[in-house]
Amino acid sequence: MADLLTPEGFDFDKVVEMVEGSEMGAFQKTALKTSLEKARDNPEVLETVLGKIKEAMGL
């Protein structure tokens, strides 16, 4: 799971599924998924968004 939250191991669909299956609130899930969509093709931004997801999930 941690590998998916790195730019090298990133898989958009699996990370979205991970966020959806988490215990985060609906607003936070939506915000993170929106950020992921915007960052999926931008490695510099993607790393930041993945860091926010790790933090939100307590990883």
C-alpha positions as a Markdown table, in Angstrom:
| # | Residue | x | y | z |
|---|---|---|---|---|
| 1 | Met | 0.0 | 0.0 | 0.0 |
| 2 | Ala | 2.8 | 2.5 | 0.9 |
| 3 | Asp | 4.3 | 1.9 | -2.6 |
| 4 | Leu | 1.2 | 3.3 | -4.2 |
| 5 | Leu | 1.7 | 6.5 | -2.3 |
| 6 | Thr | 5.1 | 7.2 | -4.1 |
| 7 | Pro | 5.4 | 8.9 | -7.5 |
| 8 | Glu | 7.2 | 5.8 | -8.7 |
| 9 | Gly | 4.6 | 3.3 | -7.6 |
| 10 | Phe | 1.6 | 5.5 | -8.1 |
| 11 | Asp | -1.5 | 3.9 | -9.6 |
| 12 | Phe | -4.4 | 6.4 | -9.8 |
| 13 | Asp | -7.2 | 3.9 | -9.6 |
| 14 | Lys | -5.8 | 2.1 | -6.7 |
| 15 | Val | -5.0 | 5.2 | -4.7 |
| 16 | Val | -8.6 | 6.5 | -5.3 |
| 17 | Glu | -9.9 | 3.2 | -4.1 |
| 18 | Met | -7.7 | 3.4 | -1.0 |
| 19 | Val | -9.0 | 6.9 | -0.2 |
| 20 | Glu | -12.6 | 5.8 | -0.8 |
| 21 | Gly | -12.1 | 2.9 | 1.6 |
| 22 | Ser | -10.5 | 4.9 | 4.3 |
| 23 | Glu | -12.3 | 6.3 | 7.4 |
| 24 | Met | -11.8 | 10.0 | 6.3 |
| 25 | Gly | -14.7 | 12.3 | 6.1 |
| 26 | Ala | -16.6 | 12.7 | 2.8 |
| 27 | Phe | -15.3 | 16.3 | 2.3 |
| 28 | Gln | -11.7 | 15.2 | 2.8 |
| 29 | Lys | -12.1 | 12.3 | 0.5 |
| 30 | Thr | -13.5 | 14.5 | -2.2 |
| 31 | Ala | -10.8 | 17.1 | -1.8 |
| 32 | Leu | -8.0 | 14.5 | -2.0 |
| 33 | Lys | -9.5 | 12.8 | -5.0 |
| 34 | Thr | -9.9 | 16.2 | -6.8 |
| 35 | Ser | -6.3 | 17.0 | -6.0 |
| 36 | Leu | -5.2 | 13.6 | -7.3 |
| 37 | Glu | -7.0 | 14.2 | -10.6 |
| 38 | Lys | -5.2 | 17.5 | -11.1 |
| 39 | Ala | -1.8 | 16.1 | -10.1 |
| 40 | Arg | -1.9 | 12.7 | -11.8 |
| 41 | Asp | 0.2 | 14.0 | -14.8 |
| 42 | Asn | 2.4 | 16.4 | -12.8 |
| 43 | Pro | 5.1 | 14.6 | -10.8 |
| 44 | Glu | 6.0 | 17.7 | -8.7 |
| 45 | Val | 2.5 | 18.2 | -7.6 |
| 46 | Leu | 1.7 | 14.5 | -7.3 |
| 47 | Glu | 4.4 | 14.0 | -4.6 |
| 48 | Thr | 2.8 | 16.8 | -2.5 |
| 49 | Val | -0.7 | 15.3 | -2.9 |
| 50 | Leu | 0.5 | 11.8 | -2.1 |
| 51 | Gly | 2.1 | 13.2 | 1.1 |
| 52 | Lys | -1.2 | 14.7 | 2.1 |
| 53 | Ile | -2.9 | 11.4 | 1.6 |
| 54 | Lys | -0.3 | 9.6 | 3.7 |
| 55 | Glu | -0.8 | 12.2 | 6.4 |
| 56 | Ala | -4.5 | 11.9 | 6.3 |
| 57 | Met | -4.3 | 8.1 | 6.6 |
| 58 | Gly | -1.8 | 8.2 | 9.4 |
| 59 | Leu | 1.0 | 6.6 | 7.4 |
